[in-house]
């Protein structure tokens, strides 16, 4: 039985290879091992979901070398265009009969990449189209990052990953990001709450690293930090992204700060952007309902003379 499949995409030139690495990274694919020998260069990427599709095209179309399935075509087009990629075709339309939207990117060496987003049909068991979601477009939004100085060997790498994620989503580095450092993880909730109460930021990203020791100190701090961050988010109404590592060993923390397990700071940044946009979407819908459909007040009972 086949238990795993590895699909290799070939770049047509060295320049295209570098641009593809940049493009895949830009679209959120987690990067893995990268290597080079006298015959080839390679970089692994890991999508959140994967499937193998067999396709036969009935009509002759320009050759496409790499096909990517995406979930947010509007944000993807904005990102690749902003970073200088050439979008040569964008096939989409508002009609319900247009089931698929796709756009092509041509690279200088001749490699063509196609990104496809499938629309959801009515009367289907897939209910994703019924859900409200926040996009990953952070243009015009402001974020505060609370970083613990304790275990800075790890937290500074989390910070770098967070900034990378925010900038990729359209945040202006020196205008829309505020970095606040605190002594340790225990102080993160207090600083996060103070920042949230200013109402200047669309989301707060909390970054820290806790490693288990020989005493119960670890458990006490972990519980208080998690409770404090959650309470701050609930009571202020400002989304808080939890980027505090709680690891048994230093090796586990290193793996989660940019090695085998990715960078949890980058993931926290994406969560912050999505939640900031989700709040705007939910708030926008609520305001539309309140303006366009004024709720009727419940009828008052007439006073009885009895």
Secondary structure, 3 states (H helix, E strand, C coil): CCCCCCCCCCCCCHHHHHHHHHHHHHCCCEEEEEEECCCCEEEEEECCCCCCCCCCCCCCCCCCCEEEECCCHHHHHHHHHHCCCEEEEEECCCCCCCCEEEEEEECCCCCEEEEEEECCCCCCCCCHHHCCCCCCCCCCCCEEEEEECCCHHHHHHHHHHHHHHHHHCCCCCCCCEEEEEECCHHHHHHHHHHHHHCCCCCEEEEEEEEECCCCCHHHHHHHHHHHHHHHHHHHHCCEEEEEEEEECCHHHHHHCEEECCEEHHHHHHHHHHHHHHHHHHHHHHHHHHHHHCCCCCCCCCCCCCC
